[in-house]
Amino acid sequence: MAQAYVSNRVVTPTGTRAAALVVEGGRIRAVCAAEELAGFGIAADDIEDLGDLAILPGLVDTHVHINEPGRTEWEGFYTATRAAAAGGYTTLIDMPLNCLPETTTVAALEAKREAAAGQCYVDWMSWGGAVADNQAHILPLARAGVPGYKCFLIYPGCDGFTMIDQQQLVASLPAIAESGLPLLVHAELAGPIDRAMTMVRYADWTKYPTYLASRPDEAELDAIRLMIRLCREYKFRLHIVHLATAQALDLLREARAEGLPITVESCPHYLHFTAEQIPDGATEFKCAPPIRSGENREALWQGLREGVIDMIVTDHSPCPPAMKRREEGRFDLAWGGIASLSVALPVIWSECRARGFSLDDLVRWMGRAPASLAGIGDQAGALVAGRDANFVIFDPEAEFAVEADRLHFRHKVSPYLGETLQGVVRGTYLRGEAAFREGNLTKTPRGRELRLS
């Protein structure tokens, strides 16, 4: 049976307009004018008039640490996907580290698939890992369905997922290039960090400026220069994850002008918070690379405006509360990661409104561009007839205070607690069925793994 959702603000690939979204059999049958609904034989009782509430495509997050199997006490498919549904996401792509085993072999990928079965409130995929010793596994992972690979040029914080040095990376790049899939790079090099540490080793680590000084811009800049050179030489698709320093924008702009296949992401915490506002001991703000200055934040927004930064993804990186070491308040001892799946959309919409950006911009950065990176641009991230009916009902004008009961991820640890944000997710639909509606999650998980065709 067909249903229709009518709104004055439907965000389509050609712009936001008054329209009706027609859903039948879990798929989008049409996006049309409300006056055309009579031609679809839809009964009046099956038409929901949303007025000024916006209809967005389901968002896509290509940078999520779900941590299952192996570290479900950190997060897990059940809690992560519930948080995603509450936050307006209908597709997550899981990072290959912090789970056990790490997703660096086909066997590990199969273990992840087994762990996810029956638990997911939204759709998901998994990146493969490119680590020190798995060059022989790169192409088998591609054939098994990963949409790309993640690597670290620096110690990643967990022993099982090894960083990859330049020699090991060069050994992997021919297979990565052959796969045609993107390589996602945590772009920091150890040299500048090691040098910085000699200057701050005995400083007060309850002070955020100490931590910030320990992860200088140069660590990102040196890594990005290296990756641009390798991209030029080996002709693979390069994606820079969680760009934190705006000083790299000129490098990236020039490389893209050269025609190199480079994409770039940043994250809500870099686009919302500033180093100047982080209190002493507030380790819930710790992430790597670090949150930088207010001037840097505004330059990142300019990078989005100019298209040098392609997308905004969460880098949702939760941990048990004890690992944040809040009692000691020492940034050197705390786990570096920020969880934000349930609030990323209103965080970014609040910042968009303050800078004159539109819902079209938001959907491009949080829907279409991440979907394209993951190779599912023909399936997700846009309201197009024939696709799965994955969409979000969003109230752009509503405000709310972030409280723990809105954080549906496992541990209610967040630097966003207490903030007042604009934009409320009223409903998230997966293949035409509500996964989340007016504060309530459905009882039945309906998410599934997406695979590249």
C-alpha positions as CSV (number, residue, x, y, z in Angstrom):
1,M,0.0,0.0,0.0
2,A,1.4,3.4,-1.0
3,Q,1.8,6.2,1.5
4,A,2.6,9.9,1.0
5,Y,4.4,12.4,3.1
6,V,3.8,16.0,2.1
7,S,6.0,18.9,3.2
8,N,6.8,22.5,2.3
9,R,10.5,21.6,2.5
10,V,11.6,18.4,0.8
11,V,15.3,18.3,0.2
12,T,15.8,16.8,-3.3
13,P,19.0,16.6,-5.4
14,T,17.8,19.7,-7.3
15,G,17.0,21.8,-4.3
16,T,14.5,22.2,-1.5
17,R,10.9,22.6,-2.5
18,A,7.3,21.8,-1.5
19,A,6.6,18.3,-2.6
20,A,5.2,14.9,-1.7
21,L,7.3,11.8,-1.1
22,V,5.4,8.7,-2.3
23,V,6.5,5.5,-0.6
24,E,5.4,2.0,-1.6
25,G,6.8,-1.4,-0.8
26,G,9.7,0.1,1.1
27,R,10.9,2.2,-1.8
28,I,10.5,5.7,-3.1
29,R,7.9,5.6,-5.8
30,A,8.0,9.3,-6.6
31,V,8.9,12.8,-5.4
32,C,6.1,14.9,-6.9
33,A,3.9,17.9,-6.4
34,A,1.1,17.3,-3.9
35,E,-1.5,18.0,-6.6
36,E,-0.2,14.9,-8.4
37,L,-1.0,12.5,-5.6
38,A,-4.5,11.6,-6.9
39,G,-2.8,9.9,-9.8
40,F,-1.1,7.4,-7.5
41,G,-4.4,6.2,-6.0
42,I,-3.4,7.1,-2.4
43,A,-6.3,7.3,0.1
44,A,-6.6,10.5,2.1
45,D,-5.9,8.5,5.3
46,D,-2.5,7.5,3.9
47,I,-1.3,11.0,3.3
48,E,0.6,12.7,6.2
49,D,0.8,16.5,5.9
50,L,4.0,17.6,7.7
51,G,3.6,21.3,7.0
52,D,6.9,23.1,7.5
53,L,8.7,20.0,8.9
54,A,11.5,19.2,6.4
55,I,12.0,15.8,4.7
56,L,15.6,14.9,4.3
57,P,17.2,11.8,2.9
58,G,18.6,9.5,5.5
59,L,22.1,10.7,6.4
60,V,25.2,8.6,5.8
61,D,28.1,8.4,8.3
62,T,31.3,7.0,6.9
63,H,33.3,7.3,10.1
64,V,31.9,5.4,13.0
65,H,33.7,3.2,15.6
66,I,31.1,0.5,16.5
67,N,33.7,-1.7,18.3
68,E,31.9,-5.0,17.8
69,P,32.9,-7.8,18.0
70,G,35.3,-7.8,20.9
71,R,34.7,-4.5,22.6
72,T,30.9,-4.4,22.9
73,E,31.3,-2.8,26.3
74,W,32.5,0.3,24.4
75,E,29.5,0.5,22.1
76,G,28.2,-2.3,19.8
77,F,25.9,-2.6,16.8
78,Y,22.7,-2.5,18.9
79,T,23.4,0.8,20.7
80,A,25.3,2.5,17.9
81,T,22.6,1.9,15.3
82,R,19.9,3.0,17.8
83,A,21.8,6.2,18.3
84,A,22.1,6.6,14.6
85,A,18.4,6.3,14.0
86,A,17.7,8.8,16.7
87,G,20.1,11.2,15.0
88,G,18.7,10.9,11.5
89,Y,21.3,8.5,10.0
90,T,20.1,5.5,8.0
91,T,23.6,4.2,7.0
92,L,26.8,3.7,8.9
93,I,30.2,2.6,7.7
94,D,32.2,1.1,10.5
95,M,35.9,1.6,11.0
96,P,38.1,-1.5,11.1
97,L,39.8,-0.9,14.5
98,N,38.8,-1.0,18.2
99,C,36.9,-4.2,17.4
100,L,38.5,-7.6,18.0
101,P,39.5,-9.0,15.6
102,E,40.3,-5.9,13.6
103,T,38.8,-5.9,10.1
104,T,42.0,-6.6,8.3
105,T,41.1,-10.0,6.8
106,V,38.1,-11.6,5.2
107,A,37.7,-13.9,8.2
108,A,37.5,-10.8,10.5
109,L,34.9,-9.3,8.2
110,E,32.8,-12.4,8.4
111,A,33.1,-12.3,12.2
112,K,31.8,-8.7,12.1
113,R,28.9,-9.7,9.9
114,E,28.0,-12.5,12.3
115,A,28.1,-10.1,15.2
116,A,25.9,-7.5,13.4
117,A,23.1,-10.0,12.4
118,G,19.7,-9.0,13.8
119,Q,21.0,-6.1,15.9
120,C,21.0,-3.1,13.5
121,Y,18.4,-0.3,13.5
122,V,20.0,1.2,10.4
123,D,22.0,-0.1,7.4
124,W,25.7,-0.6,7.7
125,M,29.0,-1.5,5.9
126,S,32.5,-2.0,7.1
127,W,35.8,-0.5,5.9
128,G,38.7,-2.9,5.7
129,G,42.0,-2.1,7.3
130,A,45.4,-1.5,5.7
131,V,48.0,-2.3,8.3
132,A,51.7,-3.2,8.5
133,D,51.4,-6.8,7.5
134,N,48.2,-7.4,5.5
135,Q,49.1,-6.5,1.9
136,A,48.0,-10.0,0.7
137,H,44.5,-9.3,2.2
138,I,43.8,-6.1,0.4
139,L,42.2,-7.5,-2.8
140,P,40.4,-10.4,-1.0
141,L,38.8,-7.8,1.2
142,A,37.6,-5.8,-1.8
143,R,36.1,-9.0,-3.3
144,A,34.4,-9.7,0.0
145,G,32.6,-6.4,-0.1
146,V,34.4,-3.7,1.8
147,P,34.0,-0.2,0.2
148,G,37.6,0.9,1.0
149,Y,40.4,0.8,3.5
150,K,41.5,2.7,6.5
151,C,45.1,3.2,7.7
152,F,47.0,5.1,10.4
153,L,50.4,6.8,9.9
154,I,50.8,7.0,13.6
155,Y,50.0,4.7,16.6
156,P,46.2,4.4,16.7
157,G,45.8,3.9,20.4
158,C,45.1,0.2,20.2
159,D,47.8,-2.4,19.8
160,G,45.9,-4.8,17.4
161,F,45.5,-2.4,14.5
162,T,49.1,-1.6,13.6
163,M,50.2,1.7,12.1
164,I,51.6,1.5,8.6
165,D,55.0,3.1,7.8
166,Q,55.9,4.5,4.4
167,Q,57.6,1.3,3.2
168,Q,54.6,-0.9,4.2
169,L,52.2,1.6,2.7
170,V,54.0,1.6,-0.6
171,A,53.8,-2.2,-0.6
172,S,50.0,-2.0,-0.2
173,L,49.3,0.9,-2.7
174,P,49.4,-1.1,-5.9
175,A,46.7,-3.5,-4.7
176,I,44.7,-0.5,-3.3
177,A,45.0,1.2,-6.7
178,E,43.9,-2.0,-8.5
179,S,40.9,-2.3,-6.3
180,G,39.7,1.2,-7.3
181,L,38.5,1.7,-3.7
182,P,39.5,4.7,-1.5
183,L,42.2,4.7,1.1
184,L,41.1,6.6,4.2
185,V,44.1,8.0,6.1
186,H,44.5,9.2,9.6
187,A,46.9,11.9,8.6
188,E,49.3,12.6,11.4
189,L,53.0,11.8,11.5
190,A,54.8,11.0,14.7
191,G,57.9,13.2,14.1
192,P,56.3,16.6,14.9
193,I,54.4,15.1,17.8
194,D,57.6,13.5,19.3
195,R,59.3,16.9,19.0
196,A,56.4,18.7,20.6
197,M,56.3,16.2,23.5
198,T,59.8,17.2,24.5
199,M,58.5,20.7,25.1
200,V,55.4,19.8,27.1
201,R,56.3,16.5,28.8
202,Y,56.5,18.1,32.3
203,A,53.7,20.6,31.7
204,D,50.3,20.6,33.5
205,W,48.3,17.9,31.6
206,T,45.0,19.1,33.1
207,K,45.3,22.1,30.9
208,Y,43.9,21.7,27.4
209,P,46.6,24.0,25.8
210,T,49.2,21.4,26.9
211,Y,47.4,18.6,25.0
212,L,46.9,20.9,22.0
213,A,50.6,21.8,21.9
214,S,51.4,18.1,22.0
215,R,49.5,17.5,18.6
216,P,50.7,20.4,16.5
217,D,49.3,21.3,13.0
218,E,52.6,20.2,11.5
219,A,51.8,16.5,12.3
220,E,48.8,16.8,10.0
221,L,50.6,18.9,7.4
222,D,53.5,16.6,7.0
223,A,51.2,13.6,6.7
224,I,49.0,15.3,4.1
225,R,52.1,16.3,2.0
226,L,53.3,12.7,2.1
227,M,49.9,11.3,1.0
228,I,49.5,13.8,-1.8
229,R,52.9,12.8,-3.1
230,L,52.0,9.1,-2.9
231,C,48.6,9.7,-4.5
232,R,50.3,11.4,-7.4
233,E,52.8,8.5,-7.8
234,Y,50.5,5.5,-7.3
235,K,47.2,7.0,-8.6
236,F,44.9,5.7,-5.9
237,R,41.8,7.3,-4.4
238,L,42.9,9.2,-1.3
239,H,40.5,10.3,1.5
240,I,41.7,12.5,4.4
241,V,39.8,11.7,7.5
242,H,38.9,14.1,10.3
243,L,40.8,17.1,9.0
244,A,41.4,19.4,12.0
245,T,43.9,21.9,10.8
246,A,42.8,24.6,8.3
247,Q,46.5,25.2,7.5
248,A,46.2,22.1,5.1
249,L,43.5,23.6,3.0
250,D,45.9,25.3,0.5
251,L,47.8,22.0,0.0
252,L,44.6,20.2,-0.6
253,R,43.2,22.8,-2.9
254,E,46.3,22.8,-5.1
255,A,46.3,18.9,-5.2
256,R,42.7,18.8,-6.3
257,A,43.3,21.5,-8.9
258,E,46.0,19.2,-10.2
259,G,43.4,16.6,-10.8
260,L,44.4,14.2,-8.0
261,P,41.5,12.0,-6.7
262,I,41.4,13.4,-3.2
263,T,38.4,13.9,-0.9
264,V,38.4,15.4,2.6
265,E,36.1,15.2,5.6
266,S,35.9,17.1,8.9
267,C,33.8,16.4,12.0
268,P,31.2,18.1,14.1
269,H,33.6,18.7,17.0
270,Y,36.1,20.6,14.9
271,L,33.3,22.7,13.4
272,H,31.5,23.5,16.7
273,F,33.9,23.7,19.6
274,T,37.0,25.8,19.9
275,A,40.2,25.2,22.0
276,E,39.6,28.5,23.8
277,Q,36.4,27.2,25.4
278,I,37.6,23.9,26.7
279,P,37.9,24.0,30.5
280,D,40.7,22.5,32.6
281,G,40.3,18.8,33.1
282,A,37.4,18.4,30.6
283,T,38.8,15.2,29.0
284,E,35.4,14.6,27.3
285,F,36.7,17.0,24.7
286,K,39.8,15.0,23.9
287,C,40.1,13.7,20.4
288,A,43.0,13.2,17.9
289,P,43.8,15.4,16.0
290,P,42.7,17.9,18.6
291,I,40.1,20.6,18.5
292,R,42.0,23.8,17.5
293,S,41.3,27.5,17.7
294,G,38.2,29.5,16.9
295,E,40.1,31.1,14.0
296,N,40.9,27.6,12.7
297,R,37.2,26.5,13.1
298,E,36.0,29.4,10.9
299,A,38.6,28.6,8.3
300,L,37.4,25.0,8.2
301,W,33.9,26.3,7.5
302,Q,35.3,28.4,4.7
303,G,36.9,25.2,3.3
304,L,33.4,23.6,3.3
305,R,32.0,26.7,1.5
306,E,34.7,26.5,-1.2
307,G,34.3,22.7,-1.6
308,V,37.8,21.9,-0.4
309,I,36.2,19.9,2.4
310,D,33.7,17.5,0.9
311,M,31.7,16.1,3.8
312,I,31.0,16.1,7.5
313,V,31.1,12.8,9.4
314,T,31.1,12.1,13.1
315,D,34.2,10.0,13.9
316,H,31.9,8.6,16.6
317,S,34.5,7.1,19.0
318,P,33.0,6.0,22.3
319,C,34.6,4.3,25.3
320,P,33.6,3.3,28.8
321,P,33.5,6.4,31.1
322,A,36.4,5.3,33.2
323,M,38.7,5.6,30.1
324,K,38.0,9.3,29.9
325,R,39.8,9.6,33.3
326,R,37.5,12.5,34.3
327,E,38.4,12.3,38.0
328,E,42.1,13.0,37.3
329,G,41.3,15.4,34.4
330,R,44.6,14.6,32.6
331,F,44.5,14.8,28.9
332,D,47.6,12.6,28.4
333,L,45.9,9.7,30.2
334,A,42.3,10.0,28.8
335,W,41.0,8.1,25.8
336,G,40.8,10.3,22.7
337,G,37.4,10.1,21.1
338,I,34.0,11.9,21.0
339,A,30.7,10.2,20.6
340,S,28.1,12.2,18.7
341,L,25.8,10.0,16.6
342,S,22.5,11.2,18.2
343,V,23.3,14.9,18.1
344,A,25.6,15.5,15.1
345,L,22.7,16.6,12.8
346,P,21.5,19.4,15.1
347,V,25.1,20.4,16.0
348,I,25.9,21.0,12.3
349,W,22.5,22.5,11.6
350,S,23.0,25.0,14.4
351,E,26.3,26.0,12.9
352,C,24.9,26.1,9.4
353,R,22.1,28.5,10.4
354,A,24.6,30.8,12.1
355,R,26.6,31.0,8.8
356,G,23.8,31.2,6.2
357,F,24.1,27.6,4.9
358,S,20.9,25.8,3.8
359,L,19.4,22.3,4.3
360,D,20.7,21.6,0.8
361,D,24.3,22.2,2.0
362,L,23.7,20.0,5.0
363,V,22.4,17.1,3.0
364,R,25.2,17.4,0.5
365,W,27.8,17.2,3.3
366,M,26.1,14.6,5.5
367,G,24.3,12.5,2.9
368,R,25.3,12.6,-0.8
369,A,29.1,13.1,-0.4
370,P,29.6,10.3,2.3
371,A,27.4,8.0,0.2
372,S,29.6,8.7,-2.8
373,L,32.8,8.0,-0.8
374,A,31.5,4.6,0.2
375,G,30.4,3.7,-3.3
376,I,26.7,3.7,-2.5
377,G,25.8,7.1,-4.1
378,D,23.3,5.2,-6.3
379,Q,21.6,3.8,-3.2
380,A,21.7,6.3,-0.4
381,G,22.0,10.0,0.5
382,A,19.3,11.4,-1.8
383,L,15.5,11.2,-2.3
384,V,15.3,9.6,-5.7
385,A,12.5,7.4,-7.1
386,G,13.4,3.8,-7.1
387,R,15.7,3.9,-4.1
388,D,15.0,2.6,-0.6
389,A,12.6,4.9,1.3
390,N,15.2,6.0,3.8
391,F,14.3,9.5,5.0
392,V,14.2,11.9,8.0
393,I,11.5,14.2,9.3
394,F,13.3,17.2,10.7
395,D,12.2,20.3,12.5
396,P,14.8,22.9,11.6
397,E,13.3,25.6,13.9
398,A,12.9,23.6,17.2
399,E,15.5,24.0,19.9
400,F,16.4,21.5,22.7
401,A,18.9,21.1,25.5
402,V,21.2,18.1,25.2
403,E,20.5,15.8,28.0
404,A,21.7,12.2,28.7
405,D,18.4,10.6,27.7
406,R,18.9,12.0,24.1
407,L,22.2,10.2,23.8
408,H,21.1,6.7,22.7
409,F,24.7,5.4,22.4
410,R,25.9,3.1,25.2
411,H,27.7,5.5,27.5
412,K,26.3,9.0,28.1
413,V,29.7,10.7,27.9
414,S,29.6,13.8,25.7
415,P,31.0,17.3,25.5
416,Y,27.6,18.3,24.1
417,L,25.7,17.8,27.3
418,G,24.0,20.9,28.4
419,E,24.3,22.7,25.1
420,T,21.2,24.2,23.4
421,L,21.0,23.2,19.8
422,Q,18.7,23.9,16.9
423,G,16.9,21.2,14.9
424,V,15.1,18.2,16.1
425,V,14.7,14.8,14.4
426,R,11.0,13.9,14.6
427,G,11.3,10.6,12.7
428,T,13.8,8.4,10.9
429,Y,12.5,5.9,8.3
430,L,14.2,2.9,7.0
431,R,12.6,1.4,3.8
432,G,9.4,3.2,4.7
433,E,9.2,1.9,8.3
434,A,9.8,4.2,11.3
435,A,13.0,3.2,13.1
436,F,12.6,6.3,15.3
437,R,9.5,8.5,15.8
438,E,8.9,11.3,18.3
439,G,11.5,10.2,20.7
440,N,10.8,6.5,20.5
441,L,12.8,3.7,18.8
442,T,11.0,0.8,17.2
443,K,11.2,-2.6,18.9
444,T,12.4,-4.3,15.7
445,P,15.8,-3.8,14.2
446,R,15.4,-3.7,10.4
447,G,18.9,-2.7,9.3
448,R,21.0,-4.8,7.0
449,E,24.5,-4.8,5.5
450,L,24.9,-3.0,2.2
451,R,27.3,-4.4,-0.4
452,L,28.7,-2.9,-3.5
453,S,27.1,-4.2,-6.6
